[in-house]
Amino acid sequence: MDAGSAGDGEAGRQEGTPPSGAPTGPAAPFGRSSSSSGLGAKGGAAPQSFDGALRELKDLQSQLHQAADCCEKAFLATEEKRLILDSTKSYICNAVVAVIDHLGTVSSKLEHQLEDKTEIMQTEQKISFLKQRLLTCEQYAISLQLLAVRADAGAVQYHRRYLSQSTERNNQENVAKSSRDDPEEPLKLNSTVAPGATRTLKPYDAESTIGREHAVAGADGGNPASTARSFSFRAEDVHVAAGGHHKKKKGSHGSNIMSFLKRSKRHA
Amino acid sequence: MARAGQGGGMGSAVNVGIAVQADWENREFISNISLNVRRLFDFLLRFEATTKSKLASLNEKLDSLERKLEVLEVQVSSATTNPSVFNN
């Protein structure tokens, strides 16, 4: 069985020079097709894959075994042993060169496949991008929570040791007063004031509560605390009311004088 | 007879010399082939070592990527299961 016939299945492998003068001598079943195809693949359109090169290298093993058997049979059968020996030598040289060529092709393709792993870098970049986005979202959520905590005034509590005695006394008085006062109106007045804080009423507060003070005045029962607290706008109220009454009185007094003068003129 | 014997001795000596030369050539060829095969074997050993190291580094990178992806999945799932964190 000829090694050349064994390698008929693989196209492009019959490029080896058969030994001259050896009718049954082995023809080199391999040329430098792998390296030439590999070199052509680097610049060609259809690059040969690593799997293809490895398959060729594996096929080379069986071909070498068959060629060795053929050489042995030919050496034992023929009379011209010198010729067979020379052809076998040349075949071995070509075989070694072809094996090295195939190994170089396989190693270079594996090297390229290992080096050209850009997907890993892209995946790392995508993961870092996602982590950055997640971190930004967490920071945004934390800032929102901080804003909510700052806006919640009821959540602010001071420790007892950091409060002065006067402030505590005021707090206790406020609590006692709120328990004693009318259940509707004082709650409205004190509901917006934080416990322990002193509230200074502003003019628009006084204007908005003037009408209420008159209504509450009867039910207040002369509470000194409440009168002291509402003294400013009560005085304004009285002042405004007194001013209006004084104007009315002044106007009526002036009209009486004029009517008296008219009467005296008529009588005269 | 003596000439023939001398001629036969010279011829046998020449034949022996040719055989010895051929034997040395064969030995040289075998030593060259064995040397090349040893070099090939060394190359294969080095190639195996470098390929193993590169594959190990690649495996390490892929493991780290898998861990990062798992961490990201857990973080995203915790954020989706607790949407109040993002709806404040």
HADDOCK unambig.tbl for C-alpha pairs under 7 A between the chains (distance, minus, plus):
assign (segid A and resid 124 and name CA) (segid B and resid 65 and name CA) 6.88 0.50 0.50
assign (segid A and resid 141 and name CA) (segid B and resid 85 and name CA) 5.96 0.50 0.50
assign (segid A and resid 141 and name CA) (segid B and resid 86 and name CA) 5.50 0.50 0.50
assign (segid A and resid 144 and name CA) (segid B and resid 88 and name CA) 6.29 0.50 0.50
assign (segid A and resid 145 and name CA) (segid B and resid 88 and name CA) 6.73 0.50 0.50
